[in-house]
Amino acid sequence: MTTMARDAAARATKAPAVRSSCIRRHELAAFLRSRRERITPEQVGLPQGTRRRTPGLRREEVAQLSAVGVTWYTWLEQARDIQVSVQVLDALARTLMLDGSERAHLFQLAEAVDPTPAASCTGVTPALEEMLRALEPIPACIQNSRYDILAYNRTYARLTGDLDAVPPEDRNLLILVYTHPDWRRAIVHLEETRRLIAAKFRVAMAGHLGEPAWKMLVKRMTAESPEFREYWERYEVTGLRNTRTKQFLNPYVGLLSLDHTDLWLNPESGARMVTYVPVDEESRQRVAELHELAVPAERD
């Protein structure tokens, strides 16, 4: 085969891939425009204004809210061949208020892997889900080393309010403890809890410093929570204790004193089942009452 023939064959082989990539870029651009145009300025805390011709948000507003350059975002909507990081995709998904299906579609079009727990609950087998149910009325959940809550039983769902109402991508202990109103009200020793979880998270992150999901979480927390930023900048570290007593002021049944226990499922990945066993008879009765309140939510 001559050199010219080989070059022609190579171009023919690459052509379908090039066309596919081009189609994806145009689909991504169209999808972003459609999502941008459905969001009103009021939904993201911007004034409506009197001379707004564009339906929904302007490109520069999306860029500003997502902390990216206006020119770069414009190129993205023009289907130009540019690289898009998972951090930027995550920021765009939040700015455009994408639901779970829309978020998955965004990452698929960008040919990227969504690093949030909403994308995959790796390691939660049917057997583990059955164990969570069997532990009722004891509140229990499964967490990974990043403190994402991957699965939980009905009593745990009502331990601090209504965990079912929290978007899956926000079911993370750092996010909940530092930013969620229900959790902040329910945790009796809030500041101690915040300090300890920041110190434990720093220890856990030492083995994941180059992973986007971990860096994205820290970036989000430092931006959204001055309290987290303060504790994070102290560089405190502490190890995990398998058992300790915690107190919650539950909005449905009152004060609960519970022994928190970590049951390690996979020490290498940090996966663990977390249980909360009542330490006294009053807490035991209240946990049973909480379970009775939580079960109808599952039937509904």
Secondary structure, DSSP 8 states (H G I E B T S, - for coil): --HHHHHHHHHHHHHHHHHHHHHHHHHHHHHHHHHHHH--GGGGT----SS--SSS--HHHHHHHHT--HHHHHHHHTT------HHHHHHHHHHTT--HHHHHHHHHHTT----STTT--TT--HHHHHHHHHTTTS-EEEE-TT-BEEEE-HHHHTSSS-GGGS-GGG-BHHHHHHH-HHHHHHBTTHHHHHHHHHHHHHHHHTT-TT-HHHHHHHHHHHHH-HHHHHHHTTT------SEEEEEEEETTTEEEEEEEEEEEEETTTTEEEEEEEESSHHHHHHHHHHHHHHHHHHH-
